[in-house]
Amino acid sequence: MSERLFRIWRGTAAGGSFVEYRVDVDPGMVVLDVLHRIQARLANDLAIRWNCKAGKCGSCSMEINGRPRLACMTRMNQFGGAEMIAVQPMKTFPVVKDLVTDVSWNYEQNRRIPPFRPKPRPADGQYRMRQVDVDRVQEFRKCIECFLCQDVCHVLRDQSRKDAFVGPRLMIRLASLEMHPLDTEDRVPALREEFGSGLCNITRCCTEVCPEQIQITDNGIIPLKERVVDRYFDPLLGLVRKVFRRK
Amino acid sequence: MAEAARAGGHIIGFAATTRTDRWWVGPLLTVLGLGGFVVYATWAAFQGSHYYYGPYLSPFYSPLLFIDPNAPGAAPLGQAWFGTWPSWWPSFLPASPAFLILVFPGAFRATCYYYRKAYYRSFFGTPPGCAVGPLPRRRYRGETGLLIVQNLHRYALYFAIAFIFILYDDAFRAFFRDGQFGVGVGSVVLLINPTLLAGYTFGCHSWRHLVGGRLDCFSCDRSSALRHGIWKGVSILNVGHMQWAWASLFWVALSDVYVRLLSMGVLRDLSTWG
């Protein structure tokens, strides 16, 4: 057991400050365990959102020493023995209290996305998909909606362009629908105009923070940007579409 | 670097962060590596000389569209695609064949999805690091304003693919001196160069999209199954796109340095030609 210094931001949207706590840490603990110990012993009113403690519910997103992370997946032994650990709420979303933020904006964006519209059923009434077609969209279904990618995305975090860009999480949702072999909805115009694919400058921070290791930029956002290029910026493909009257 | 705290205790301003790790190392290395390459490539292009040491041709000067045969270390006139240096060339610019071709590989790298990340972070500070304050700007427009030109990356790719074949042809010629087959250090250097470039070019995100990524169904017919196989191969290269990008960038500069030093008489090529 060793004593560690935690510096936790306490407050509400109206204001707050960092408060320091000295707490005993046992081997094998993660940051969320230590926050629970502080809550139990030193600050009963400390607000933390958490649920599964296994990196699968996406609830305990916060910023630990400045990096967006899941508190339940951040092991204490990765910090130096004398290192102070600063814990803050996510920057991109409004603070509710202490480490809890209001992430409802993400759900509002999700509602704007045109839903899955499947092809008509074949004569036997059974849809069939081969594994190779399932694999690609399956990666996107791993998302646990922790919104760390939304938090770290500088377009939302620092450039205040929530009005024009839905962020990486919703781009991944769009990719899961747009690349689905049974889907017939055309979301490419909305990708460019409403969801702001051009605002992303692919600095890949979203991929770096994803706890599910989804290749958000390489497999989601860039392929979507390329589909926008197909439709709007490629004169040769435009000519082919005109000649063959394709979408 | 004016900093002010706001709800959540986050500080705002350029490079403002509560990160405690050395996040600035990556952008700094990029500035040094990419900046160093651009400075060297510009200098080498301005020289217009010492780019040939039979049978080695510097990749910065290939293909040779026109040649000024009077320049020191110039290739023989027979190597030019269109003959002697044109009279209409502005006199304030040196007669350098590199000026006529470097725009194509330059455009490919400048619009590359990997390099965009690298220079947006390290040169433009948008942002300099993850969860690090960006350079302040009035209204961020990403790649919808002037940078909309990035969408032409696939056209730069088409030229880049052509350059691979040209550089492999140069590598093939590098094994023949005065019609006699042989191997020199330069032959190997010039063979590795297009190989690294091919690894970089054929792992390109736009290429990955064009060969198969644009399909929604990989199993719907024979052609889509074939394209899925190609897409999988390209995806393997794409995973290491950054490593290919840096290795090929370094090697193309090294190839020029090597040929230049041979041509200037500073180095002696080890070869089977004696």
Interface residues (C-beta under 8 A of the other chain):
Chain A: W9 G11 T12 A13 A14 G15 G16 S17 F18 E63 N65 G66 R67 P68 E83 A86 Q88 P89 M90 K91 P94 V95 T101 R130 V132 D133 R136 D151 V152 H154 V155 R157 D158 Q159 R161 F165 E178 M179 H180 P181 D183 G196 G198 L199 C200 N201 I202 T203 R204 C205 E208 V209 T217 D218 I222 P223 K225 E226 R227 V228 V229 D230 Y232 F233 D234
Chain B: A7 G8 G9 H10 I12 T17 T18 R19 T20 D21 Y113 R116 K117 Y120 R121 T126 P127 C130 A131 G133 P134 R137 Y140 R141 G142 E143 T144 L147 I148 N151 L152 H153 R154 H205 S206 R208 H209 G213 R214 D216 C217 F218 S219 C220 H228 N238 V239
